[in-house]
Structures are given as C-alpha cells and as structure tokens.
Amino acid sequence: MIRLIKNLCRLPGIGVKSAERLAMHMLSAPDADIHSLASSIDELKKQVRICSICFALSDDKLCKICADPRRNRSLVCVVEGPDDLAAIEKSGSFNGVYHVLQGLLSPMDGIGPDDIRIRELLARVEEKVIKEVIIATGTNIEGEATADYLIKKLKSYPIRITRIASGIPMGGELKYADQVTLKKALEARHVL
C-alpha cells in the first residue's frame, strides 16, 4: 500500500491525503474495476502516440482535429502542450488546426529552438497553406520568449501573425490585478 501511495503522489495535483484516499478506495473496489483501471493505464502508454502533423496526442497517425476535413487548415494556433490545446478546444471558439510545440524556450534549462517543434512549424508554413498563425503561449517568461522568437522567425513569411490577448480576466477587478497584467491589458486594448 505504501508503494501505491508513493506512486499516486507522483501524479500532478495528488498529495499524500488524496493518494491515501485513492488507495483505500482501490482496496474496497471490485477486482474488475481495479483490473480495468490498470489495463487502461497500460494501454495509455502503449497506444497513445503523437500526431504526425500537429504533434498533439493521438490514438492514430493523425489526431482527430487534423483528420477532420471541416477544420480550417489555413488557421494554425501554436500552443505549448496538449493541455493548452484541450483548453482552447473546450472553449468551442476555434475551428482551425493546431501546432503543439511540446515545450517552451528556456535557456536557463538548456531548452533551445532545436529542442521544441519550431522547425516543424516553419516547415508547415512553407507549404503555403497557412494564412494565419495564432501564438497562444502563456505569459510567463518562457512563454513570452517563445512568442517573441516565433514572431521573429515567422515575419519573413507572407502570413498574418497574431498573439492571443492577455490582461484582466472576465469578472476580475482592476485593484487585484498585478502590474504586468495591467500593462498587458493596456497594451492589448482595442477600438470598440
């Protein structure tokens, strides 16, 4: 049981108490449920691969988005990882395709342009199908550095380059916003 709790604690968002609760639940759960859970974890590692076009997680050579003929292939949203792609998809507001960088530039950690999927993005742009690239990296130091680098690389192509807006969240109050957020919100203002 101790080994299971330690392994569960390695999962993001699972602390010791949550791991203990999960372990206790597993002890009382029917054997079929536990075997099904173990089998699905095993299958996850064996069956999930990376889409050959956008580098998102997929069960097949192409992810469901890249395989969908209804998606706008001229509009590409660049994200750091699969979780960012999922967040945008949940919004239901984007009908283009994606490019998953699988990381961000971080010179302090030894992660440079050759360590993430920038080369592959540029190759996609060179195919001349893409008309707009939306850069949707976070606003932390690595996200901003990656966005700046991508903008410099993409400027030589005849495409529109945009960056997702950042600033005050819906329902947020100005008095609680930090200085960087307020600065970004003022810089990204638009005419009504």
Steps between C-alpha positions, in 0.01 A plus 500: 500500500784740581648445154163579336461818705851615404426432132167683515673800659712532185187597306436874461259638758505187717632552850551241771144524636344467153731209423399328824128550418551359150693201635230428758233525230695256283513251787123497527423521127400187308791312342357556152515880548861489618605272213322732254683801646838327483430383145400851385822646645703233321315565172555875536876461477480243221239660274533875531738653250573841356311635198731512198374848401436705814679293769193471723424176678312251285386140474577496127757647261287816484314653793124552472545871428751456216286221355183714504439646150273770649790669683656813347854397406601854411468602867755347742505554874842439657489366857754368748342162573195275466336648810500846339345354184231334713423829678449684170289215360277509810427866429338398170621825343769373265448308176855497368776248560784494751874472530620362833854616580542240774678751718619859521834666453689510828872575465543469878387137471695437181190494277566673170319525164621156390350337811137587421293475180587840346673353194187296424279809532714688249483202263119510522498872425727444198234273347301825434167366630517700823375860486504582872698376800353573841762481774331373816788450741471608861603839634777369723864572410538184291168551321585860412852407387359224280237734355765765423724242334213364290394848392855576381520171308153532345532865388682396182193305380196659328261406780308678772656452846283559806536447874216410732391789717608519860396721785215528746289180516120513471358578842839625622541829681771751409602558861604132530695479172880505510702766314604271214139391438383862497782596264407216261131592517574863409736398219243258353208744512283523189263747339128439558 
